[in-house]
Amino acid sequence: MTERRATTRQRVFKSGTIEFEGKGIECTIRNVSPTGAALEVPSSVGIPHEITINFTTGNTRQRGHIVWRKAKRVGVSFA
């Protein structure tokens, strides 16, 4: 399998919130790099293309867009 990511992602297990349109969905950040992240969610249905991730640890926010989605996971590229 060929790695297509621009940078290597670090595996993590951190809590966060996906924010959009005044709403928030709790998520678990499964891996992260300077250019993106993989998020575990209750359901990927209803999450729009453009989002903001609020990393609970460190109280950091990062804007991004969904580049792939599965039933309970989404891949995000940071803007």
N, C-alpha and C positions, 0 to 999 in steps of 0.2 A: 504494500500500500504506500503510495507516494504522499508525503507531507506537503500540503498546499498552503499552510499558514506562513505568513511573513516572519513571525517570531515564535519561539517556543513558548508554550503555555505551561504555567506552574499549576499542579493539582492542588486544590484547596477545598475546604469544606466550611464555607462562611455563609451567614445569613444576609439577606438583602431584600430590597423591595423594587419591583419594576413599577415605574410611575409613568402614567400617560393620562391625558384628558382629565386631570383632577382625581384620578383613581390610583390605587396601589394594589399590587399583587405580591404577596410574599413569595420569595424564591430562595433557592440554595445555590450559591456560586460554586461550581464544581471545578472549573479551571479558569485561569485568567492570565493575560499577558498585556503588554502595553497597547496592543492593537485590538484585543477582543476578549470574549469570555464565553463559557458555556454555562447556562443556567437551567436548573431543574425547577419545574413549575407544576402546580396541580393539574393544569391543562393549558396547552398553547393556544387554544381557541379563544379568539377575542383580543389577543394581544396585537396591537398595530405594528406596523413596520418601524416607525420612529418611537424610541423610548428613552427614558432616563433610568439608570440603575443607581439606587441609593445603597451603598455598601454600609451595612450597620456598623461593622468594625471600622473605626477610623472616621466614621461619619463623612464619607466621600461620595460625591455624585459624579456620574459619567454619562454623557449622552452617547447614543449609539443607534444602530438599526439592525433589525433581524436579518440574517443572511441564510439561515436554515431553521427549520422547525420539525419536531417530531411530536408525538402525543404528549409527552411530559418533559421535553427539553427544547431549548432554543439556543441557537448560536448567534452571538452579537458581535458586530464589528463596531469599534468605537469611532465616532465622527471626528 
